[in-house]
Amino acid sequence: MNEEARFISLIRDQTKEVAVLPPGALPQRFEPLRSGNLIRNHQVDEELLAIRVVLFDIYGTLFSSAAGEISSEIPPNPNNAGPDNETAYFRKAVLERHLAGYATTPYPEVRVEEIWASYPELPKGMSGAEFALRYELAHNPVTPMPGAFPCIRGLGQAGLALGIVSNAQFFTPLLFNAFFGAGPEELGFAPDLIAYSYEHGRAKPDPELFQVVLKHVQARGYRIDECLYVGNDMLNDVFGAKNVGMKGALFAGDRQSLRLREDNPLCRDLMPDLILDSLSDLPILIQKGHSHG
């Protein structure tokens, strides 16, 4: 068994159930944009008429995680009890690399396998990559978001180009193999429309990470405003997408992962183009929009 297959097996074997919490109250200004309301009222969202490309976030959107995001993006909580040795080491190493990375981007990204390869207490014979995966599975387990697979399949069947722009690590694409039985490309995500933060040294909402994919979107003959980006975070996802000219859909189907960021001035008055109560709503709305277009 090669390393990738072993890691996929490890994800399957060590997965813990993650509860998906129904969305709570949203700002009143969002109510007319909620997908459930649009479907119940047989409304056609005009913003969806021109959509030809759908790009997704992963953590908190296609997959529910215990922390609501990938562990390398979780800020320390001063109210928590002191972290264990592993977590203390990890947080310190991430912070040091972020401080060094600020010279090139306000949103630097790390490679966790490199961090753990230097861990003084790394078990003998274990690679930094394997330790990184085991740490993530123990501290931030993930499960597929309800409706994720039917959403991906439905959009692909409707003829839309699919892609991913996500804060991620080397093990992130393996989640698709572990839970859906196939990698992102096999599920219909176009290889040239995929950008993972760890591969580019910068994280969302850095516009350059989005541009990695958008240059290929344009090379395929699509306009940027024909792209819909779907994510659970008003700053990283909705602001990040709209900042580069895309439409931005806020996934609000999991209370635990939803990040409204109302204390952030960039998000306080920001309006998504769509609020998704459930991922399964998106193919319905897209197909309805196209049938009326």
Backbone bond lengths (Angstrom), bond angles and torsions (degrees), N, CA, C in turn:
res aa  C-N    CA-C-N  psi(-1)  N-CA   C-N-CA  omega(-1)  CA-C   N-CA-C  phi
1 M - - - 1.459 - - 1.539 108.94 -
2 N 1.341 116.60 124.29 1.463 118.69 179.21 1.526 110.43 -74.84
3 E 1.337 115.62 173.54 1.464 119.83 -173.76 1.523 111.64 -62.79
4 E 1.340 116.92 -42.14 1.461 119.19 -178.70 1.519 111.35 -61.98
5 A 1.327 117.01 -45.46 1.465 120.44 179.43 1.526 110.89 -63.68
6 R 1.339 116.04 -37.13 1.470 120.07 178.97 1.524 110.29 -65.92
7 F 1.324 116.50 -39.93 1.463 120.31 179.39 1.532 111.02 -67.12
8 I 1.324 116.86 -39.26 1.471 120.27 177.95 1.525 109.46 -62.53
9 S 1.324 116.60 -42.86 1.459 120.99 177.88 1.521 111.35 -63.14
10 L 1.329 116.56 -38.01 1.459 121.76 179.15 1.529 110.64 -64.08
11 I 1.319 116.31 -41.55 1.470 120.51 178.62 1.530 109.64 -61.49
12 R 1.330 116.13 -46.01 1.471 119.88 -179.90 1.523 111.14 -62.21
13 D 1.338 116.25 -44.30 1.464 120.85 -172.85 1.526 112.59 -72.65
14 Q 1.333 117.10 -31.89 1.459 119.73 -172.74 1.532 113.48 -106.41
15 T 1.326 116.17 9.98 1.460 119.21 179.24 1.522 110.64 -68.53
16 K 1.329 115.26 135.57 1.457 121.78 174.35 1.524 107.96 -109.81
17 E 1.302 116.35 150.03 1.463 120.45 179.45 1.529 110.08 -66.15
18 V 1.325 115.69 131.93 1.466 121.37 176.76 1.522 107.76 -114.08
19 A 1.314 116.49 122.50 1.464 119.99 -179.12 1.522 110.10 -73.17
20 V 1.321 115.84 134.36 1.458 121.55 173.72 1.523 107.20 -99.87
21 L 1.322 115.99 118.03 1.459 120.92 -175.60 1.526 110.20 -93.91
22 P 1.318 118.45 132.16 1.469 120.09 179.83 1.518 110.44 -61.21
23 P 1.333 117.12 149.65 1.467 119.31 -176.62 1.514 111.93 -62.66
24 G 1.305 115.19 144.21 1.461 120.68 174.62 1.519 109.97 -89.27
25 A 1.311 116.12 -156.74 1.465 120.56 -179.85 1.528 110.03 -69.10
26 L 1.317 115.19 137.84 1.452 121.66 175.95 1.525 108.88 -109.77
27 P 1.327 117.59 160.29 1.470 118.73 175.91 1.536 110.90 -52.81
28 Q 1.304 116.08 140.51 1.464 121.02 -175.56 1.520 112.17 -56.69
29 R 1.328 116.61 -33.26 1.471 119.00 -178.22 1.521 112.70 -65.39
30 F 1.343 117.09 -16.19 1.461 121.20 -179.37 1.538 112.98 -83.95
31 E 1.323 117.89 -19.23 1.463 121.13 -170.14 1.539 113.98 -54.36
32 P 1.343 119.68 -44.81 1.473 118.49 -179.56 1.529 113.91 -64.69
33 L 1.330 117.10 -15.49 1.460 121.29 -176.19 1.527 112.80 -97.00
34 R 1.335 117.80 -2.13 1.463 120.22 -175.13 1.520 110.96 -73.17
35 S 1.319 114.70 132.59 1.464 120.31 -174.23 1.521 112.55 -60.65
36 G 1.335 116.75 -38.11 1.458 119.42 179.45 1.513 111.75 -60.41
37 N 1.334 116.30 -41.51 1.467 120.17 178.39 1.525 111.31 -66.07
38 L 1.328 116.86 -41.63 1.459 121.01 -179.56 1.527 110.99 -61.78
39 I 1.330 116.54 -42.30 1.466 120.48 -179.23 1.526 110.96 -69.71
40 R 1.334 116.65 -45.57 1.466 119.75 -179.74 1.528 112.28 -62.14
41 N 1.330 115.90 -35.36 1.466 120.30 -177.91 1.526 113.14 -91.82
42 H 1.341 115.51 6.81 1.472 121.11 179.00 1.521 111.86 54.47
43 Q 1.333 114.71 38.35 1.453 119.60 178.78 1.525 110.39 -91.91
44 V 1.316 115.73 148.50 1.456 121.82 174.21 1.520 107.79 -104.12
45 D 1.324 116.57 122.00 1.455 120.85 178.37 1.526 108.60 -77.18
46 E 1.322 116.32 112.64 1.464 120.82 -176.41 1.532 111.90 -57.99
47 E 1.336 116.77 -29.49 1.459 120.03 -178.57 1.530 112.03 -65.12
48 L 1.333 116.19 -22.10 1.462 119.56 -175.83 1.523 113.48 -89.15
49 L 1.321 116.98 -9.19 1.465 119.73 -176.19 1.528 112.14 -61.93
50 A 1.336 115.96 -35.21 1.465 119.59 -174.17 1.525 113.63 -98.56
51 I 1.345 117.80 1.07 1.466 119.92 -174.66 1.528 111.07 -69.88
52 R 1.332 115.55 127.88 1.463 122.13 177.88 1.525 112.04 -123.61
53 V 1.328 116.16 -15.48 1.467 122.20 -177.62 1.523 108.32 -133.94
54 V 1.334 117.13 134.54 1.466 121.36 174.77 1.528 108.49 -123.26
55 L 1.327 115.87 123.46 1.456 122.85 178.33 1.522 108.90 -111.80
56 F 1.326 116.44 142.74 1.464 120.97 -174.26 1.524 112.43 -120.90
57 D 1.311 114.46 147.25 1.459 124.28 159.45 1.534 106.33 -80.12
58 I 1.333 117.38 162.45 1.473 119.98 179.54 1.524 111.97 -106.54
59 Y 1.345 117.98 -66.18 1.467 120.42 -174.24 1.524 111.10 -71.68
60 G 1.323 115.46 126.56 1.454 120.60 -177.56 1.512 113.20 84.34
61 T 1.338 116.82 -1.33 1.466 120.79 -179.75 1.528 109.73 -126.65
62 L 1.318 118.13 -73.20 1.463 119.96 176.80 1.527 111.57 -78.71
63 F 1.330 116.03 -26.28 1.467 120.83 177.33 1.520 109.20 -130.05
64 S 1.318 115.82 135.61 1.459 121.23 174.05 1.521 107.96 -85.34
65 S 1.323 116.49 133.52 1.461 119.60 178.37 1.519 109.59 -123.83
66 A 1.313 115.48 155.10 1.459 120.44 -177.22 1.520 111.22 -59.35
67 A 1.340 116.27 -34.60 1.462 120.20 -179.11 1.517 112.64 -94.11
68 G 1.320 117.44 -10.18 1.448 120.78 -177.49 1.508 113.57 85.34
69 E 1.336 117.64 -3.46 1.461 123.13 178.99 1.517 107.75 -162.60
70 I 1.341 116.86 175.75 1.457 119.91 179.71 1.524 110.01 -72.12
71 S 1.334 118.01 148.33 1.465 120.79 -169.74 1.523 113.13 -64.12
72 S 1.328 119.14 -29.15 1.466 120.37 -179.34 1.514 112.34 -69.44
73 E 1.352 117.57 -12.05 1.459 121.52 179.77 1.529 112.33 -102.33
74 I 1.327 117.74 0.31 1.468 120.84 -176.17 1.525 109.50 -83.43
75 P 1.333 118.65 118.63 1.464 119.55 178.50 1.517 110.78 -72.75
76 P 1.325 117.41 151.14 1.472 119.89 176.31 1.526 110.96 -60.82
77 N 1.321 115.76 144.10 1.461 121.02 177.94 1.518 108.47 -106.80
78 P 1.349 117.34 110.22 1.477 119.03 -176.65 1.524 113.31 -66.07
79 N 1.337 117.42 -14.38 1.464 120.44 -179.99 1.524 112.69 -84.46
80 N 1.338 115.85 -12.92 1.461 119.20 -179.68 1.526 110.76 -77.20
81 A 1.303 115.23 158.85 1.459 119.59 171.92 1.523 108.44 -65.21
82 G 1.315 116.68 162.28 1.456 120.49 -178.69 1.513 112.18 -54.67
83 P 1.324 117.60 138.01 1.458 120.69 -177.67 1.517 112.05 -71.68
84 D 1.332 115.64 159.96 1.458 119.64 174.37 1.530 108.90 -69.66
85 N 1.332 116.69 171.25 1.464 120.85 -175.70 1.527 112.00 -58.62
86 E 1.324 116.34 -41.96 1.458 119.77 -178.95 1.529 110.81 -62.08
87 T 1.326 116.06 -48.67 1.465 120.23 -177.27 1.521 111.06 -66.85
88 A 1.312 118.26 -39.06 1.464 121.67 177.72 1.528 110.22 -61.30
89 Y 1.333 116.05 -45.45 1.469 120.64 177.85 1.527 110.34 -61.37
90 F 1.335 116.55 -46.18 1.458 121.59 -175.81 1.533 111.20 -63.10
91 R 1.333 116.34 -47.61 1.465 119.72 -179.18 1.526 111.44 -61.47
92 K 1.320 116.45 -42.22 1.465 120.73 -179.58 1.525 110.23 -64.10
93 A 1.338 116.79 -43.63 1.459 120.69 -178.42 1.527 111.32 -66.81
94 V 1.342 117.06 -40.24 1.465 120.47 177.72 1.517 110.03 -63.63
95 L 1.323 117.03 -45.12 1.464 121.13 -179.89 1.528 110.83 -60.34
96 E 1.319 117.64 -45.08 1.468 120.98 -179.74 1.521 111.23 -60.67
97 R 1.329 116.63 -42.07 1.469 120.09 -179.98 1.527 111.27 -71.05
98 H 1.329 116.43 -35.39 1.463 118.92 176.32 1.530 110.54 -64.07
99 L 1.308 117.05 -43.68 1.465 120.34 179.78 1.524 110.63 -60.42
100 A 1.325 116.51 -39.45 1.466 120.09 178.10 1.528 110.98 -69.24
101 G 1.333 116.55 -33.08 1.457 120.69 -176.61 1.509 114.74 -77.54
102 Y 1.341 117.35 -15.51 1.467 120.24 -177.81 1.526 112.08 -64.15
103 A 1.313 117.65 -14.15 1.464 120.20 178.47 1.522 111.50 -68.05
104 T 1.331 117.15 -24.64 1.464 120.55 -177.23 1.515 114.16 -113.30
105 T 1.329 118.33 -22.74 1.467 121.06 -179.19 1.524 109.80 -156.21
106 P 1.335 118.01 144.78 1.470 118.78 174.41 1.518 112.83 -73.51
107 Y 1.339 116.88 -6.35 1.464 121.10 -177.92 1.534 109.80 -130.66
108 P 1.339 117.61 67.66 1.468 119.57 -177.69 1.522 112.68 -71.67
109 E 1.317 115.17 154.16 1.461 121.70 177.41 1.520 109.53 -123.21
110 V 1.322 115.99 155.00 1.467 122.24 -179.72 1.526 109.04 -114.25
111 R 1.333 114.95 170.73 1.466 122.18 168.38 1.523 106.75 -113.30
112 V 1.320 115.76 111.46 1.465 118.65 -171.44 1.521 112.78 -67.21
113 E 1.329 117.98 -29.23 1.462 119.06 179.96 1.530 111.01 -65.01
114 E 1.343 116.49 -31.10 1.461 120.04 177.29 1.531 110.44 -71.44
115 I 1.316 116.30 -37.89 1.465 120.35 177.94 1.524 110.56 -62.07
116 W 1.327 116.14 -48.01 1.467 118.82 -176.03 1.525 112.49 -75.07
117 A 1.323 117.95 -22.82 1.463 119.76 176.77 1.528 111.19 -63.28
118 S 1.342 116.80 -24.11 1.468 121.45 179.88 1.526 112.80 -98.30
119 Y 1.314 117.37 5.45 1.467 121.24 -178.30 1.530 109.61 -67.33
120 P 1.336 118.47 121.74 1.469 120.14 -176.54 1.524 113.76 -59.31
121 E 1.338 117.31 -26.94 1.456 120.17 -177.66 1.529 112.47 -102.15
122 L 1.327 116.83 21.13 1.465 120.86 177.71 1.535 109.43 -60.08
123 P 1.338 118.38 124.80 1.469 119.96 -179.72 1.523 112.19 -56.16
124 K 1.305 115.49 140.53 1.464 121.03 -178.82 1.525 109.62 -59.63
125 G 1.319 115.70 132.33 1.456 121.37 177.21 1.520 114.30 85.85
126 M 1.333 117.70 -4.50 1.466 120.67 179.78 1.525 109.63 -100.48
127 S 1.306 116.29 134.58 1.458 120.76 178.88 1.527 110.56 -76.94
128 G 1.337 115.67 159.43 1.458 120.32 174.80 1.513 111.52 -60.88
129 A 1.339 116.81 -33.79 1.463 120.89 -179.90 1.528 111.08 -66.02
130 E 1.329 116.77 -45.27 1.467 118.72 -179.53 1.520 110.86 -65.88
131 F 1.336 116.99 -40.93 1.462 119.13 179.32 1.530 109.68 -64.17
132 A 1.338 116.85 -39.79 1.467 121.10 178.95 1.520 111.09 -59.48
133 L 1.320 116.27 -44.11 1.462 120.16 179.64 1.528 110.70 -66.40
134 R 1.326 117.66 -45.13 1.466 120.28 -179.99 1.534 110.77 -62.42
135 Y 1.320 117.00 -38.90 1.468 120.30 177.94 1.528 109.97 -63.55
136 E 1.327 116.83 -46.11 1.465 120.33 -179.09 1.524 111.02 -61.69
137 L 1.317 117.66 -44.03 1.462 121.24 -178.92 1.528 111.73 -64.06
138 A 1.327 115.88 -34.30 1.468 119.89 -179.56 1.524 112.12 -77.26
139 H 1.329 116.66 -37.30 1.468 120.56 -173.09 1.525 114.10 -98.57
140 N 1.321 116.78 -20.58 1.463 119.12 -175.94 1.531 110.08 -147.87
141 P 1.339 117.63 64.20 1.469 119.89 -178.64 1.527 111.62 -63.03
142 V 1.322 115.18 150.77 1.465 120.61 -179.12 1.528 110.27 -129.01
143 T 1.318 115.15 154.76 1.461 122.64 170.74 1.523 107.09 -142.00
144 P 1.332 117.60 157.25 1.467 119.01 179.47 1.524 111.45 -60.51
145 M 1.316 116.03 139.88 1.454 120.26 175.15 1.530 108.14 -69.61
146 P 1.330 118.58 137.38 1.462 119.97 176.89 1.536 111.09 -52.75
147 G 1.310 115.03 131.33 1.457 120.41 178.37 1.512 114.84 87.07
148 A 1.344 118.15 -3.16 1.469 119.84 -175.16 1.529 111.93 -63.74
149 F 1.330 116.74 -50.48 1.469 119.06 -176.68 1.533 111.63 -65.04
150 P 1.344 119.81 -47.63 1.472 118.97 176.54 1.527 112.87 -60.03
151 C 1.324 117.07 -33.33 1.463 120.83 178.28 1.531 110.41 -63.87
152 I 1.329 116.44 -49.73 1.463 120.91 179.30 1.530 110.20 -59.61
153 R 1.312 115.83 -47.17 1.469 120.46 -178.51 1.531 111.01 -63.87
154 G 1.335 117.00 -43.89 1.459 120.71 -177.62 1.516 112.77 -64.92
155 L 1.323 116.79 -40.48 1.462 119.80 179.11 1.521 111.09 -67.98
156 G 1.329 115.95 -39.02 1.460 119.09 177.35 1.515 111.64 -63.71
157 Q 1.328 116.83 -41.87 1.463 120.86 179.07 1.524 111.93 -66.03
158 A 1.336 115.93 -26.12 1.468 120.48 178.37 1.524 112.08 -80.73
159 G 1.340 116.65 -2.48 1.457 120.69 175.17 1.513 115.50 89.04
160 L 1.328 117.81 12.36 1.460 119.27 179.40 1.524 110.51 -83.36
161 A 1.317 116.18 146.30 1.458 121.09 171.86 1.521 107.87 -77.58
162 L 1.331 116.42 136.22 1.463 121.45 -175.90 1.519 110.60 -117.96
163 G 1.340 115.46 142.62 1.451 120.18 178.23 1.518 111.50 -150.18
164 I 1.316 115.71 178.36 1.467 123.51 -178.01 1.518 108.96 -137.05
165 V 1.322 116.95 132.68 1.467 122.85 165.80 1.518 104.93 -130.59
166 S 1.325 116.75 111.67 1.465 117.79 -170.88 1.518 112.21 -148.72
167 N 1.332 115.09 144.74 1.453 119.98 164.57 1.523 106.29 -67.56
168 A 1.320 115.93 124.86 1.463 119.81 -167.67 1.519 110.02 -158.21
169 Q 1.337 114.57 167.89 1.455 122.52 172.79 1.526 108.56 -129.25
170 F 1.330 116.65 177.84 1.463 120.68 -172.94 1.521 112.63 -57.01
171 F 1.337 116.72 -29.25 1.469 120.02 -176.51 1.527 112.68 -84.04
172 T 1.334 117.66 -12.04 1.462 120.43 -174.24 1.528 113.08 -59.48
173 P 1.345 120.12 -47.84 1.471 118.49 178.99 1.526 113.64 -60.64
174 L 1.343 116.63 -24.41 1.461 120.12 -178.84 1.525 112.15 -70.59
175 L 1.342 117.38 -16.99 1.464 119.89 176.17 1.526 110.75 -60.40
176 F 1.332 116.73 -36.56 1.465 120.56 179.94 1.528 110.29 -65.05
177 N 1.328 116.67 -43.81 1.471 120.10 177.57 1.518 110.92 -62.63
178 A 1.344 116.22 -42.29 1.461 120.11 -175.41 1.517 112.52 -68.01
179 F 1.316 117.50 -38.75 1.465 120.45 -173.24 1.529 113.99 -103.16
180 F 1.334 117.60 -28.27 1.465 120.23 -177.03 1.530 112.56 -111.39
181 G 1.331 116.69 -4.50 1.460 120.12 176.32 1.511 115.12 79.15
182 A 1.328 117.81 8.62 1.462 121.52 -179.74 1.521 108.85 -158.84
183 G 1.326 116.24 152.97 1.451 120.57 178.33 1.518 111.84 -75.20
184 P 1.333 117.09 169.34 1.470 120.04 -178.20 1.524 113.73 -53.60
185 E 1.334 117.10 -43.94 1.465 119.80 -178.49 1.520 111.40 -63.97
186 E 1.319 116.53 -39.91 1.474 120.15 179.33 1.523 111.94 -67.87
187 L 1.333 116.67 -24.67 1.463 120.91 179.28 1.526 112.44 -84.35
188 G 1.326 116.44 -6.16 1.460 119.52 176.14 1.510 115.40 115.68
189 F 1.337 118.29 -0.99 1.460 120.01 175.48 1.528 108.94 -76.81
190 A 1.315 116.50 128.13 1.462 120.82 -177.71 1.529 110.12 -71.10
191 P 1.335 118.53 129.40 1.472 120.35 -177.55 1.525 113.71 -56.19
192 D 1.331 117.66 -35.02 1.467 119.53 -179.02 1.525 112.78 -80.73
193 L 1.336 116.64 -5.00 1.460 120.74 178.33 1.528 111.18 -109.99
194 I 1.332 116.37 29.37 1.468 121.95 179.01 1.526 109.05 -122.21
195 A 1.332 116.21 127.95 1.468 121.65 175.65 1.517 108.81 -136.76
196 Y 1.343 115.33 120.23 1.460 121.54 176.72 1.526 108.76 -106.69
197 S 1.315 116.71 136.43 1.464 121.06 -173.89 1.524 112.81 -57.61
198 Y 1.331 118.36 -39.02 1.461 120.16 -174.70 1.517 111.91 -65.44
199 E 1.328 117.29 -24.91 1.463 120.70 -179.32 1.524 112.25 -79.06
200 H 1.333 116.90 -15.58 1.468 120.31 -174.00 1.526 113.45 -120.76
201 G 1.331 117.46 -1.24 1.454 120.48 176.16 1.514 114.74 70.23
202 R 1.329 116.57 14.87 1.462 120.66 179.41 1.518 108.73 -146.56
203 A 1.326 115.13 147.73 1.462 121.37 -174.17 1.525 110.14 -115.16
204 K 1.321 115.29 163.09 1.467 119.39 172.01 1.528 109.14 -62.96
205 P 1.331 117.93 146.55 1.464 127.58 9.02 1.530 115.03 -94.47
206 D 1.328 118.00 26.55 1.463 120.29 178.41 1.531 109.64 -52.86
207 P 1.342 118.55 121.12 1.465 119.73 -177.55 1.529 113.28 -61.16
208 E 1.335 116.97 -25.53 1.465 118.71 -178.71 1.525 111.96 -67.41
209 L 1.329 117.83 -28.70 1.465 119.03 176.72 1.527 109.93 -68.57
210 F 1.326 117.44 -41.77 1.459 120.36 176.04 1.531 110.85 -64.37
211 Q 1.330 116.64 -37.46 1.462 120.09 -177.34 1.523 112.07 -65.94
212 V 1.331 117.75 -25.60 1.467 120.71 175.53 1.527 110.21 -52.92
213 V 1.327 115.80 -42.06 1.462 121.71 -179.36 1.527 111.86 -86.10
214 L 1.327 117.06 -39.37 1.460 119.95 -173.43 1.525 112.89 -64.14
215 K 1.329 117.87 -29.31 1.467 118.37 176.99 1.530 110.60 -65.25
216 H 1.331 116.55 -32.08 1.468 120.03 176.96 1.527 111.04 -78.59
217 V 1.330 116.46 -32.55 1.463 120.24 173.97 1.527 109.41 -57.25
218 Q 1.316 116.03 -46.99 1.464 120.74 -179.30 1.522 111.60 -68.95
219 A 1.330 116.57 -36.48 1.470 119.63 178.08 1.524 111.34 -64.23
220 R 1.328 117.19 -25.81 1.462 121.44 177.44 1.530 112.04 -81.11
221 G 1.329 116.55 -4.89 1.458 120.34 177.90 1.514 115.09 95.70
222 Y 1.340 116.74 8.87 1.465 120.30 177.57 1.526 110.19 -94.48
223 R 1.322 116.00 152.54 1.458 120.94 171.48 1.529 109.13 -87.69
224 I 1.319 115.57 153.21 1.474 119.17 -179.88 1.523 110.87 -63.27
225 D 1.350 117.43 -35.08 1.467 118.77 -179.65 1.522 112.90 -76.53
226 E 1.339 117.56 2.42 1.461 121.92 171.43 1.526 111.15 -94.56
227 C 1.348 116.24 6.27 1.462 121.89 -179.40 1.526 110.05 -103.77
228 L 1.316 115.33 135.76 1.461 122.14 173.01 1.514 107.92 -112.58
229 Y 1.326 116.45 126.43 1.454 120.70 176.35 1.526 108.85 -105.36
230 V 1.341 116.65 133.86 1.460 122.41 -175.38 1.525 109.67 -117.39
231 G 1.332 116.89 122.36 1.451 120.73 177.96 1.513 111.68 -159.35
232 N 1.329 115.77 169.36 1.467 122.34 -172.31 1.520 113.82 -98.95
233 D 1.330 117.60 3.18 1.457 121.33 -171.05 1.526 109.86 -124.21
234 M 1.331 116.85 122.13 1.464 120.60 -176.97 1.528 112.37 -63.84
235 L 1.336 118.18 -31.67 1.458 120.40 179.32 1.523 111.31 -84.06
236 N 1.318 116.43 -61.27 1.461 120.48 -175.04 1.520 112.73 -62.77
237 D 1.326 116.56 -35.88 1.456 120.67 -170.32 1.530 113.62 -104.43
238 V 1.321 117.59 -59.69 1.468 119.56 -175.88 1.529 110.77 -71.28
239 F 1.329 117.38 -51.26 1.465 119.10 175.89 1.520 110.45 -61.11
240 G 1.337 116.62 -46.46 1.464 120.22 -178.83 1.507 112.45 -56.44
241 A 1.335 117.28 -42.58 1.462 121.51 -178.83 1.524 111.71 -70.71
242 K 1.321 115.95 -48.53 1.467 119.71 -176.60 1.530 111.12 -68.43
243 N 1.318 116.85 -27.33 1.455 122.09 179.23 1.530 112.19 -65.05
244 V 1.343 116.94 -24.46 1.469 120.23 179.07 1.528 111.63 -107.87
245 G 1.332 117.64 8.88 1.455 120.70 172.55 1.512 116.35 100.83
246 M 1.340 117.71 2.67 1.463 120.59 177.95 1.524 110.68 -86.09
247 K 1.327 116.19 167.16 1.448 121.93 165.97 1.532 107.59 -80.69
248 G 1.317 116.54 147.90 1.459 120.29 -178.28 1.513 112.17 -124.59
249 A 1.342 116.82 122.08 1.464 122.08 176.80 1.522 108.99 -106.83
250 L 1.321 116.39 129.50 1.462 121.14 177.21 1.520 109.00 -91.98
251 F 1.343 116.63 119.74 1.463 120.28 173.73 1.518 108.39 -83.33
252 A 1.331 115.94 115.33 1.469 121.74 -175.90 1.522 111.58 -115.60
253 G 1.328 117.21 21.78 1.455 120.80 -174.02 1.512 115.85 -81.79
254 D 1.339 117.85 -4.54 1.466 121.04 179.57 1.524 108.22 -136.27
255 R 1.322 115.64 108.83 1.464 121.02 -176.20 1.527 112.32 -57.00
256 Q 1.335 116.05 -34.62 1.459 119.78 -176.28 1.527 111.86 -66.38
257 S 1.315 117.21 -36.25 1.459 119.66 -175.80 1.525 113.52 -95.24
258 L 1.318 118.22 -12.70 1.454 121.06 -176.20 1.532 110.66 -65.09
259 R 1.312 115.62 128.63 1.464 122.31 179.46 1.528 108.62 -122.82
260 L 1.353 116.38 99.26 1.465 120.31 -178.39 1.533 112.35 -82.02
261 R 1.333 117.85 -28.29 1.468 123.18 175.57 1.534 112.43 55.26
262 E 1.305 117.60 39.62 1.464 119.68 -175.74 1.531 113.27 -68.68
263 D 1.322 117.12 -13.74 1.457 119.94 176.27 1.527 112.11 -86.45
264 N 1.335 116.48 -4.76 1.464 121.04 180.00 1.528 108.99 -93.29
265 P 1.337 118.65 124.80 1.469 119.93 -177.72 1.524 114.01 -60.20
266 L 1.334 117.90 -24.15 1.457 120.44 178.29 1.529 111.77 -72.63
267 C 1.327 116.50 -19.08 1.466 120.98 -174.22 1.528 113.91 -113.63
268 R 1.321 116.35 -14.90 1.463 120.08 -169.98 1.530 112.47 -55.55
269 D 1.333 117.21 -43.00 1.464 121.08 -179.11 1.524 112.33 -112.57
270 L 1.321 116.24 11.66 1.465 120.63 -177.48 1.527 110.38 -73.60
271 M 1.318 116.47 136.02 1.461 121.40 178.70 1.530 110.11 -112.80
272 P 1.327 117.34 123.52 1.468 118.91 170.71 1.534 109.28 -66.78
273 D 1.308 115.86 165.03 1.460 120.10 174.98 1.529 111.26 -87.17
274 L 1.333 115.68 -16.80 1.463 121.54 -179.20 1.515 108.29 -159.80
275 I 1.331 117.29 144.55 1.460 122.87 171.52 1.523 107.18 -112.72
276 L 1.321 116.78 119.39 1.464 120.67 179.43 1.525 109.89 -94.93
277 D 1.331 116.44 113.44 1.462 121.10 174.24 1.526 110.51 -74.09
278 S 1.323 116.46 -28.18 1.453 122.67 179.94 1.521 108.18 -149.91
279 L 1.334 116.99 143.53 1.460 119.83 177.11 1.524 111.58 -61.53
280 S 1.336 116.41 -31.88 1.463 119.46 -178.33 1.527 112.36 -67.14
281 D 1.338 117.23 -14.58 1.469 120.38 177.65 1.528 112.05 -73.03
282 L 1.335 117.29 -27.67 1.458 119.28 -171.01 1.526 113.50 -64.53
283 P 1.342 120.35 -48.57 1.475 118.21 177.50 1.526 112.49 -59.62
284 I 1.341 117.23 -36.11 1.470 120.49 179.16 1.524 110.09 -61.76
285 L 1.330 116.57 -47.19 1.460 121.10 -177.99 1.526 111.88 -68.73
286 I 1.326 116.43 -40.33 1.467 120.16 179.45 1.524 110.18 -63.32
287 Q 1.328 116.24 -47.97 1.466 119.77 -178.58 1.526 111.18 -65.42
288 K 1.348 116.08 -38.09 1.459 119.63 178.10 1.530 110.11 -64.92
289 G 1.345 115.45 -41.82 1.453 119.59 179.08 1.515 112.36 -63.01
290 H 1.342 116.12 -43.63 1.459 119.90 -179.28 1.528 111.61 -68.07
291 S 1.326 116.84 -34.14 1.465 119.32 -179.39 1.523 111.64 -69.30
292 H 1.358 116.00 -21.73 1.457 120.07 177.57 1.524 112.19 -97.12
293 G 1.343 115.49 -7.98 1.464 118.53 -175.37 1.519 112.31 -79.94
